[in-house]
Amino acid sequence: MKVSLIQIAITALMASEINAHPTKELERRDLISSVDNIVNSAINDGKASENKAKSAISEIFDKINNGVKQDIEDLKQVGKSIADLLKSVVPTEDLSTPEGVQEYLGQLFQNSKDIFKDSIDMVAHGLKPGSIAGNIDGFSDEVNSSDNENTKEPEKSVYPQAESGDPSYSFSEKQLRSAIQIPEEYQYGNGSKNPVVLVPGTGSKGGMTYASNYAKLFKDTDYADPVWLNIPGYLLDDAQNNAEYVAYAINYISGISNNKNVSIISWSQGGLDTQWALKYWISTRSKVSNFIPISPDFKGTKMVPVICPFFPKLDCPPSVLQQDFNSTFIQVLRADGGDSAYVPTTSIYSGFDEIVQPQSGNGASAILNDDRNVGVTNNEVQTICPNKPAGKYYTHEGSLYNPVGYALAVDALTHDGPGQLSRIDLDTECGKIVPEGLTYTDLLATEALIPEALALIIGYDNKTREEPAIRSYAQ
């Protein structure tokens, strides 16, 4: 008889956690068992229909909302069960064109407040978690490795500090270096190409984030030589830890690339991590030519209650809590000039972002100021291309394939300072849905990042109820 992880967890709880609060303990066990039964009923031979999955989600949510009134601890398996449910949904409808994808996503997210059911809907329309690497030519699961052998040493040591005044790292140099994925064709600063470090977002790694967009588009150019970060924990751990990987990568990649400056392209939380690294690892600033954050949340987001709907009843990954609009992490980052750019910055974002809000107008979370006069452009695609294809419905993840966003990134990489709209053929770029060089499969794979991230978020082991403490160097 097959024994589920839930049943193993229940057995362990019965053996080790019966204490002076038997009523609460029985309620907890009953909730776990009920969730397990609901999921098992919805999944048949490893598969679940869209309607059964949505019904199961509603039933699970009711159980949690109406169940234990005290704090619920050690219920990781509830999240894992929901993640299993998401992954089991069978696609029943294919979106046949890029225009169809845009229209579908616009309708889905326009008034949505339930990202779990939205993810089930996306999977049922072919945007299935786990499909990314296998659908992109030339990429495999290896692009997501966090255990890379990077034996080349920088010209000057960058560990434990690249310069005096940098904070100490919490990780060994081997750990920091092994998260950097350097493709075989990387030129190490030789020739015309300049290094580009691709930083992923919450619930993702660099390989899965960029394989179907920027990594593919840059592959055959004569100006961009991309590497990417596969940070352990899918950026769900403490964002301060994630920022250390960014800081080290900047100094290391420059040091093994004839000391050329690097450019940083980030997605989602990767923008926060990069800005944190630039603020506190001062050595990085002189080594960065461009910072190009895509869908960043420099002011945090008001959508954390949607991503973690039962918090604080159920715990949440540390980095998700740190991205809350009112989090201590965001307040510390923005204090003392952290709300202004440290290097030339080209921010690219969509007002229809379903994860980061607010993300339009003067209050957009993606906006950075330019108090240091380093050069900043803040670019909301809807205001650039109103009522045109490139200015229609682009999601948090969809900004990774927005053609005007890509044109701005290229402009920044090929000129001094940030990307400038004045140098771009907007009549042409605003008329596209994706940049030339990307396929319909690339678009679908990029959109699948959100169901993938959600499954990782709810299945994450080390959830917490409190933000991680701010490190001493930032106090």
QUIFEN-V319446 format. One record per residue. N is the residue number from 1. RES is the residue in three letters. SS is DSSP state (H for helix, E for strand, - for the rest). Layout:
# QUIFEN-V319446
n->[N:N]
res->[RES:RES]
ss->[SS:SS]
This chain:
# QUIFEN-V319446
n->[1:2:3:4:5:6:7:8:9:10:11:12:13:14:15:16:17:18:19:20:21:22:23:24:25:26:27:28:29:30:31:32:33:34:35:36:37:38:39:40:41:42:43:44:45:46:47:48:49:50:51:52:53:54:55:56:57:58:59:60:61:62:63:64:65:66:67:68:69:70:71:72:73:74:75:76:77:78:79:80:81:82:83:84:85:86:87:88:89:90:91:92:93:94:95:96:97:98:99:100:101:102:103:104:105:106:107:108:109:110:111:112:113:114:115:116:117:118:119:120:121:122:123:124:125:126:127:128:129:130:131:132:133:134:135:136:137:138:139:140:141:142:143:144:145:146:147:148:149:150:151:152:153:154:155:156:157:158:159:160:161:162:163:164:165:166:167:168:169:170:171:172:173:174:175:176:177:178:179:180:181:182:183:184:185:186:187:188:189:190:191:192:193:194:195:196:197:198:199:200:201:202:203:204:205:206:207:208:209:210:211:212:213:214:215:216:217:218:219:220:221:222:223:224:225:226:227:228:229:230:231:232:233:234:235:236:237:238:239:240:241:242:243:244:245:246:247:248:249:250:251:252:253:254:255:256:257:258:259:260:261:262:263:264:265:266:267:268:269:270:271:272:273:274:275:276:277:278:279:280:281:282:283:284:285:286:287:288:289:290:291:292:293:294:295:296:297:298:299:300:301:302:303:304:305:306:307:308:309:310:311:312:313:314:315:316:317:318:319:320:321:322:323:324:325:326:327:328:329:330:331:332:333:334:335:336:337:338:339:340:341:342:343:344:345:346:347:348:349:350:351:352:353:354:355:356:357:358:359:360:361:362:363:364:365:366:367:368:369:370:371:372:373:374:375:376:377:378:379:380:381:382:383:384:385:386:387:388:389:390:391:392:393:394:395:396:397:398:399:400:401:402:403:404:405:406:407:408:409:410:411:412:413:414:415:416:417:418:419:420:421:422:423:424:425:426:427:428:429:430:431:432:433:434:435:436:437:438:439:440:441:442:443:444:445:446:447:448:449:450:451:452:453:454:455:456:457:458:459:460:461:462:463:464:465:466:467:468:469:470:471:472:473:474:475]
res->[MET:LYS:VAL:SER:LEU:ILE:GLN:ILE:ALA:ILE:THR:ALA:LEU:MET:ALA:SER:GLU:ILE:ASN:ALA:HIS:PRO:THR:LYS:GLU:LEU:GLU:ARG:ARG:ASP:LEU:ILE:SER:SER:VAL:ASP:ASN:ILE:VAL:ASN:SER:ALA:ILE:ASN:ASP:GLY:LYS:ALA:SER:GLU:ASN:LYS:ALA:LYS:SER:ALA:ILE:SER:GLU:ILE:PHE:ASP:LYS:ILE:ASN:ASN:GLY:VAL:LYS:GLN:ASP:ILE:GLU:ASP:LEU:LYS:GLN:VAL:GLY:LYS:SER:ILE:ALA:ASP:LEU:LEU:LYS:SER:VAL:VAL:PRO:THR:GLU:ASP:LEU:SER:THR:PRO:GLU:GLY:VAL:GLN:GLU:TYR:LEU:GLY:GLN:LEU:PHE:GLN:ASN:SER:LYS:ASP:ILE:PHE:LYS:ASP:SER:ILE:ASP:MET:VAL:ALA:HIS:GLY:LEU:LYS:PRO:GLY:SER:ILE:ALA:GLY:ASN:ILE:ASP:GLY:PHE:SER:ASP:GLU:VAL:ASN:SER:SER:ASP:ASN:GLU:ASN:THR:LYS:GLU:PRO:GLU:LYS:SER:VAL:TYR:PRO:GLN:ALA:GLU:SER:GLY:ASP:PRO:SER:TYR:SER:PHE:SER:GLU:LYS:GLN:LEU:ARG:SER:ALA:ILE:GLN:ILE:PRO:GLU:GLU:TYR:GLN:TYR:GLY:ASN:GLY:SER:LYS:ASN:PRO:VAL:VAL:LEU:VAL:PRO:GLY:THR:GLY:SER:LYS:GLY:GLY:MET:THR:TYR:ALA:SER:ASN:TYR:ALA:LYS:LEU:PHE:LYS:ASP:THR:ASP:TYR:ALA:ASP:PRO:VAL:TRP:LEU:ASN:ILE:PRO:GLY:TYR:LEU:LEU:ASP:ASP:ALA:GLN:ASN:ASN:ALA:GLU:TYR:VAL:ALA:TYR:ALA:ILE:ASN:TYR:ILE:SER:GLY:ILE:SER:ASN:ASN:LYS:ASN:VAL:SER:ILE:ILE:SER:TRP:SER:GLN:GLY:GLY:LEU:ASP:THR:GLN:TRP:ALA:LEU:LYS:TYR:TRP:ILE:SER:THR:ARG:SER:LYS:VAL:SER:ASN:PHE:ILE:PRO:ILE:SER:PRO:ASP:PHE:LYS:GLY:THR:LYS:MET:VAL:PRO:VAL:ILE:CYS:PRO:PHE:PHE:PRO:LYS:LEU:ASP:CYS:PRO:PRO:SER:VAL:LEU:GLN:GLN:ASP:PHE:ASN:SER:THR:PHE:ILE:GLN:VAL:LEU:ARG:ALA:ASP:GLY:GLY:ASP:SER:ALA:TYR:VAL:PRO:THR:THR:SER:ILE:TYR:SER:GLY:PHE:ASP:GLU:ILE:VAL:GLN:PRO:GLN:SER:GLY:ASN:GLY:ALA:SER:ALA:ILE:LEU:ASN:ASP:ASP:ARG:ASN:VAL:GLY:VAL:THR:ASN:ASN:GLU:VAL:GLN:THR:ILE:CYS:PRO:ASN:LYS:PRO:ALA:GLY:LYS:TYR:TYR:THR:HIS:GLU:GLY:SER:LEU:TYR:ASN:PRO:VAL:GLY:TYR:ALA:LEU:ALA:VAL:ASP:ALA:LEU:THR:HIS:ASP:GLY:PRO:GLY:GLN:LEU:SER:ARG:ILE:ASP:LEU:ASP:THR:GLU:CYS:GLY:LYS:ILE:VAL:PRO:GLU:GLY:LEU:THR:TYR:THR:ASP:LEU:LEU:ALA:THR:GLU:ALA:LEU:ILE:PRO:GLU:ALA:LEU:ALA:LEU:ILE:ILE:GLY:TYR:ASP:ASN:LYS:THR:ARG:GLU:GLU:PRO:ALA:ILE:ARG:SER:TYR:ALA:GLN]
ss->[-:-:-:-:H:H:H:H:H:H:H:H:H:H:H:H:-:-:-:-:-:H:H:H:H:H:H:H:H:H:H:H:H:H:H:H:H:H:H:H:H:H:-:E:-:-:E:E:-:H:H:H:H:H:H:H:H:H:H:H:H:H:H:H:H:H:-:-:-:-:-:-:-:-:-:H:H:H:H:H:H:H:H:H:H:H:H:H:E:-:-:-:-:-:-:-:-:H:H:H:H:H:H:H:H:H:H:H:H:-:-:-:-:-:H:H:H:H:H:H:H:H:H:H:-:-:-:-:-:-:-:H:H:H:H:-:-:-:-:-:H:H:H:H:-:-:-:-:-:-:-:-:-:-:-:-:-:-:-:-:-:-:-:-:-:-:-:-:-:-:-:-:H:H:H:H:H:H:-:E:E:-:-:-:-:-:-:-:-:-:-:-:-:E:E:E:E:E:E:-:-:-:-:-:-:H:H:H:H:H:-:-:-:H:H:H:H:H:-:-:-:-:-:E:E:E:E:E:E:-:-:-:-:-:-:-:-:-:H:H:H:H:H:H:H:H:H:H:H:H:H:H:H:H:H:-:-:-:-:-:-:E:E:E:E:E:E:-:H:H:H:H:H:H:H:H:H:H:H:H:-:H:H:H:H:H:H:E:E:E:E:E:E:E:-:-:-:-:-:-:E:-:-:H:H:H:H:-:-:-:-:-:-:-:-:E:-:H:H:H:H:H:-:E:-:-:-:H:H:H:H:H:H:H:H:H:H:-:-:E:-:-:-:-:E:E:E:E:E:-:-:-:-:-:-:-:-:-:-:-:H:H:H:-:-:-:-:-:E:-:-:-:-:-:-:E:E:E:E:E:H:H:H:H:-:-:-:-:H:H:H:-:-:-:-:-:-:H:H:H:H:-:H:H:H:H:H:H:H:H:H:H:H:-:-:-:-:-:-:-:H:H:H:-:-:H:H:H:H:-:-:-:-:-:-:-:-:-:-:H:H:H:H:H:H:H:H:H:H:H:H:H:H:H:H:H:H:H:-:-:-:-:-:E:-:-:-:-:-:-:-:H:H:H:-]
